[in-house]
Amino acid sequence: MTNSNSSQSTPNTPKTLFEKVWQQHLVAAPAGEPSLLYIDLHLVHEVTSPQAFDGLRLAGRKLRRPDRHIATVDHNVPTTSVQDRLHIVDQIAAAQVNALRKNCAEFGIEFFDVQDASQGIVHMIGPELGATKPGMTIVCGDSHTSTHGAFGALAFGIGTSEVEHVMATQTVPQDKPKTFRITVDGDLPFGVTAKDIILDIIGRIGTDGATGHVVEYAGSAIRALSMEGRMTICNMSIEAGARAGMIAPDETTFNYLKGRRFSPGTHTDAVSPSLGESPAAKFNSAANEAVWDEAVAHWKTLPTDPGATFDRELHIDAATLAPAVTWGTSPGMTTTIDAKVPTLEDAHDEADKKSFARAYEYMGLEPGQSIAEIKVDAVFLGSCTNGRIEDLRAAAGIVKGHHIATTVRAMVVPGSQAVKRQAEAEGLDLVFKTAGFEWREPGCSMCLGMNPDILQPGERCASTSNRNFEGRQGRGGRTHLVSPEMAAAAAITGHFTDIRSWKSKN
């Protein structure tokens, strides 16, 4: 890892992607105080918004730009059935959902309710609708807002008081972060996915390894990823302590966005295309090519200039990567499927030793235990990290022709209504249901213990989500983070299984 200085720049100095977006949105930079940034898009959900709306009412304020906000319900909604979503039993969850309905109607925010065709996890629907675009500043009262950085946007989570500030002023005060480029070059080995890349990065640098920085992911391995894979990478940037994660836009980005509802040039009466076809296929009949071309021309100016410097750099050889599995109680406690649970001798310092000891106890594991011998009780396929159509296709490819182990309960929760429709059109739901998986309605689900989808104390889960903290999926639940393919294989065998050997045999 190298360190350099990118804090000083002049108009002719080569600039990073982050620096360009920051400067284009800088409203004010008072000495000794946080800078003030203009916000292009505010994503709203039911958990962190009620107090902000109440604050506006108490102050007698309106939303400054209602058209720069979109809202949906995702954290608290049940995924068991349509009926359960329409009549939420949990009183707190029902109150938050009803409050968001009322607030959006009162303040003029477009709202995607539980059974709206565009409902889904907030970080899924932004890209699906084309609301997420290169060069934008995007905020949400949720840690994993960094997902949108996959499009070359500067996207980060904010607190409830900041949510109110954005609603009232369309700006947010922010200290300027430093820059950190992580370059992954080479071809990914067989069986290695975007989830394995980001888990490896967090394992290398630690959960505070990017604190105070915006990370730009670069290199041929990153460039070869689909937009779904890039979103997985940027989604987990916060787990390394980063303020945000970004990937420079390119043709892959443009092809994904073209023709979507909120994309440049698309008429308001155009329907966002299904996920199973090229969005551009419907573009010509519902969009203005000149407007689109103008937007793309601007987006092409955003990538980091040759010669631009970063405060820190890290280079990774893709050939060294392997399928990852977290073993402990933070995403930084990561190893590979062919490894063993680390011992105290592997700890870097006394603090690590204490963390390791606590993780052994909570996770019910022994130092030196083979990862492949760890049995699972539950499997969760979903979340804003890995609940996209590409993720479900990959998992279904593993599951097809098999059945889950008798000791395992497994569920698939599409990240959005659009993903659910597309998966059902392709017959993926039948693949999963035939194999014994539950096929659920869209939502955050078991990613976090804020809805009925939780683990019981002591239950061990192979999860495609983003956090494995104590109690994250339910009090006493034991979470291991893995890729969709690794989760699917664990559901079939009942224990963690090397997807590389599984694929070669099947």
N, C-alpha and C positions, 0 to 999 in steps of 0.2 A: 504494500500500500504506500502511495506517495502523497505528499502534501505540497501544495503550492498556494499562491495568493491571487485570488480573483476579486478582491474587494475594491480595487481601484480601476476605473474604466473611463475612457474618453469617448467622444462620438465616433472616432475611427477605430477604437479598440475592438478586436473580435469578441463577440458576445455569445454566451451560452443561451440555450433555449429558455431556461428560467429567467435570465437577465432580460431577455427581449420581452417576455410576457409581463414581467414585473414592471418594467419601465413604461410599457404601453398602458398600464392600469394605475400608475402612480398618481394620486390626486395631490398629496402633500407629503413632505418629508421634513417635519420640524426637527431642529437639532435637539438631541437628548430625549426625544419622544418616539413612540412607534410611528411608522409611516402609515398613511391612509390609502387604502387600495379600493378602487372601484370594483364591484362584483357584478359579473355578467349574468350569473345564474345562481339562484338559491333553491336548493332542494329541501322539501319540508316533509317530515313524517310525524306520526302521532305522539311520540314520546317526549321530544325536546322542544316542542313548539307551544304548548298551552300557556306557559308562563309568559312567553314572548308576546303572544296575542293579548294577554291580559295587561301587559305593560303598555302596549299601544293604546288600549282603551283608557287606562288610567291617565295617560298623558294627553288624551284627545288627539292622537296622531292617526294618520292613514298610512297605508303602504305607499312608499314613494314610487315603486315600479311594480305593480301587480303582475305585469307581463313578464317580469324577470323571475318569477317564482312558479314552481310546479309542486304539487303535493300528492302523496299517496299514503296508504296504510300498509305496514309490513311487519313491524316488530312484534305487535301483540295479537295479530289476527290468527285464529285457529286455522290449521291446514287440513283437518280431518274430513270436512265436507262443506259443501256450499251452504247447507242449512246452518251449520255451526258458525259460519262466518257472518251470516245475516242476523243471527241471534246469539251474540257473544255472552257466555255465562259469567265469566270473570268480571266483576263489577268495575274494577280499576281499568282493565283493558277496554271494556265497553264505554266507559266514561271518556277515555282518551280518544277513541275512535270517533265517538259522537261529537266531541269537542272540535276535532279537526274538521268534520263535516260542516259544523256551524261556522267555524272561523273562516274557512275557505269561502263559504257562501257570503259571509258578511264583508270580507275584505277583497273579494273578487279574484281569488286564486283558482286556477284550473286544478281540479281534484280528481284523482283516479281512485274511485271507491273499490270496495272489496271484490266486486264482480265486474268491474269495468274491464273492457277488452285490453286495456293498456296497464292494468294494475300489476304491481310486482314489487320486489325489493327496490328501494329508491335508487340504488346504484346500478340496477339492471335497466330500469326504464329510461333513465336519462340517455344512455347510448342508443337504446332501441328506437327511441323517438327522434333521434337526431338532435336532441337538445344539447347534448355534450358535443363540443366542437373544438378543434385545435385553436390554441391561442387565447382561450377563454380563462377567466377566473371563476371558479365554482366553489361554493361552500355548502355545508349541510351540518346540522347538529348531530353528526355521527363520525366516528373515528375513521371509517373506511371510505371516506370521500375521496381519498387518494386514488381510488379505482379509476376515476375519470382522467387521471394524468396519462393513461395509456394513449390518449388522443392528442397529446401535446398541450393539454390544459394544465393550469396551475390550480389544483383542487385540494382542499384541506378541510378537516373537521373543525367546528367551532362550538363554543359553549352557549348556553341558553341566553345569557346577557348579550353575547355577540349576535345571536340570531335576531334578537330585538333590534340591535343596532343596524343590521343589514336591512331589516324590514322597514325601518324608519328613514334610512339615509342611502341605501344601496351601496354602502361602503363598510369597510371593517378596518380597525387599526391592527397593524401587524409589525413586529420586529422583522427586519430583513434577514432571512436565513442565509447560511453559507451554502456552498455547492459541493456536490460529491458525485463523481461519475463512476459508475460500476459497469465495466465492459466485460461481456461474456462472448468470447470468440470461439468459433469452431462448430462442428455438427454435434447435436445432442446425441448421446448414445441411445441405443435401443431401449425402450421402456422408460426413458426420462422425459419429464414434462415440465411445463412452466411452473407448476407447484413445487417440483423438486428444485428448480433453479432458485426460487425465492426462499425456500426453507434452508437451502445450503448457504445462501448469502447471510441470512439471519444467524445461522449456526456459526458462521465464520466471524462476523463482526459483533454479534451479541445484540440483545434487545435495546441497548443504548448506543449501539455502534454508529448510528446516523443522527443522533440527537442534535438538533440545531441546524440540520442541513435539509436541503431539497436534493433528492437523488435523481440523477438522470441515468437511465439504463440504456446501454449502447452495445454495439458489437454485432457480429453476424448471427449469433444464436438468438439474440433478441429480435433482430430484424426479420428473422425467418418465422417468427411466431405469428399466429393469427391474431386478430383483435381480441378474441376471447382469451388467448394465452397472455397477451400483453396486459389485459385487465386483471388477470390473476396476479401477475407480477406486481403491478402498481398497487393493487388492493392491500397487500401485506406490507407495504413500505412502512406503515405506522408501527408495525411489530418490531422493526429495527430502530424505532425511535425517530424516524424521519418526519419532517413536517409535511412532506409530500413526495410523491414519486412521479417521474415524467418519462415519456418516450417520444422522440421526435416523430411528427406525422410524415407519412409517405404514401405511396400508392395503395398500400393495404388499408390505410386509414381512410383515404378518399373513397375507395371502392365500397367500404363498409357504410359510409355515411350517405352516399349519393341516393337521392330519392326518398329519404326518410322524412317524416312529417315536418320536423322543425329544421331540416337542412336547408341551406341557401338555395333559393330558386324554386323550392317545392311549393305548389299552390296550397292554400289552406284547406281545400276540399280533397286533397290527395290523401289516400290511405297509406300509412306506413306499410311497406311490403312485408310479406311473411318472411320468416327467418330462413326458409328453405330455398330461396331463390336469390339471385343477384338483385339488390335494390335498384341498380341502374336499369333493370329490365322495364320498370314502370316509370322511369324518370322522364323520358322524352314527352310522354303524353300529359304530364302534370307538372312541368317545371320550366323555368327559364334558363336555358344553357348559359346565357351571358352572365347572369347573376352567379351561377355555380362556378363558372370559369374564373370570375373575379375573386371569389372566395378562395378557390384553390391556389390562385396566383399568390394571394397573401399568405396562405398556409405554407407554401413552399419557401417563404422567407424565414420561417421560424426555426428550423434546425440549427443547432450550434454551429457557429462559424469555425472554419479551419483555423487553428492557432489559438482558439479561446482556452483560457485556463480555468481550472477548478481548484477549490480549496483542498480537495482530497480526491484520490483516484484509487481504484481497485481493479485488478485484471484477473479474470478467471478463465481457465481453459475448460471449455464445455466437455471435453473428453474425460475429465476427471470426475464428472458428476454421476450419481447413482440415485435410484429411487429412495426418497427420504421418508423417515418416520420420526415424529417427535416422541421422546420417551418420558419427559418430565412435565413440569407445570408452567412452562413458558415456551414460546416458539423458538427461543434460542437453544433449548435443550433438544437438539436435533441430531440424529445420526442416520445411518443408512440401513436398509433392510438386511444387508449381509454382515452387519456389525453386532456388537453386544452393548448392553446397557453400560454406560461408563462407570468406572469405579472412583472412589475418592481420590485415588492417585492421579486421575485425569483432570481433577479440578485445578484451576489456575491459582487460587488463593483460598484463604480461610472462609471468606464470604461465599465462594462457590461451594466449598465443602459443606457448609451449613445448608445451602440451597439444595445440593444433591441429596443430603441426608433426609431433608424434609420431603423431597420429591419421591425418594424410595418408599417412604412411609405412606404418603398419600396415594401414590400410584400402585402400591402393592407389588413392587418389583424388587429384584435382587441385583446388586452390582454384578456385572459380568454375565447376566442372563442374556441368552440369544434373543434378538428382536423377533426372529422368525418363530420362536416358540411361544410368544405371547398370544394368549387366546383372547378373543373379543366376544362381547355379549350383544353389541349393537353396532349397526353401521348407518351412518347418515350421509346421504348424497344430496348436496344442496348448498345454499348460502350465496352471498354476493361474491365469494371467492371462486366457487366452482359449481354454480347452479345454472350454467348456460347450456345451450343446445350442444355445443361441441363436447362439453363435459359429459352430458348424458349419453351422447353417441359413443364416446370412448368407454364408459362404464358398461353400456349395453353390449358392446362388442365382447367384453369379458364374460358377462353374465349369460349370454345366449347359449341355450343348450344345457344349462346347469341349474341347480337349485341351491338356495341358501342352506347353510348348515342348520340342523335341528336345534342347535343351541343359540342361534342368532336371530334377533329381530332386526329387520332392515327397512329403511324407508327412503323414498326418492321424493324430494320436494323441489319441483322446478322453481327457478328464481323469479319467473314472471308468467303472466297469462300467455304472452306471446310464445315463450319457450314451451309451455305446456301444450298449447295448440299444435306447435310444430312437431313436438315429440310424438303426440298422438297421431298426427297425420303420417308420420314415418313408422308408426307401429311400435315405438320404443316402450310405450306404457305396457303393451301386451308382453313384451320381452321381460320386463321387470316383474309384472304381476305373475306371469307363468313361473318365474324363478322364486316366487315367494316374497317379493318386496311389496311394501305398501306404496301406492301411488297417490300422492297428496296434492292439495291445492297450494298455490304459490304463497310464499312468505318467508320470513327469516327463520322460522321453525326452530330446530334444535341447535342452531348456531349459538343461541343464548337462552338462558333460563327465564324468559319473560313471557312465555306462552305455554300451553299444555304439553308441548313436545319436549320432555325433559328425561334425563337419565335418573334412575333410582340410585341411592347410595351404594357405592361399590361396583356399579355397572361400568364396564370398559367399552369404549366406543372408538371405532375407526371412523374419523370424521373428515369431510372435505372442507370444513370451515377454516377459520383463521386464528382462533385463540383456544388455548388449552389450559387456561388458568384454573385454579381450584374452584369448583362449583360453577364453572362457566356454562355447562350444559345441564345443570341441576346439582343440588347439594350432594356432595360426596361422589359425583360422577367423575370418571377417569377418561380424559380425552386424549387421543393420539391423532395428530394432524397428518394427513396423507393426500395423495392425488386421487382423482376419481377412479382410475384403474386399480390402484392399490386397495382402495376401499372396497371395490367390487370383488376383487379376488379374496379379500379377507372375509367377506360375507359368505362366499362359497365354501371356503376351506375351514372357516371358524377360527383362523389365526392369521397373523401377518404372513404374507406370502410374497416371494420375489416375483414381481410381475414379468421380469425378463425370462425366467425359466418357465413361468406359466404360459406366456405367449408362444414360446418355442415348442411347448408340448401340445398346445391347443390351437 
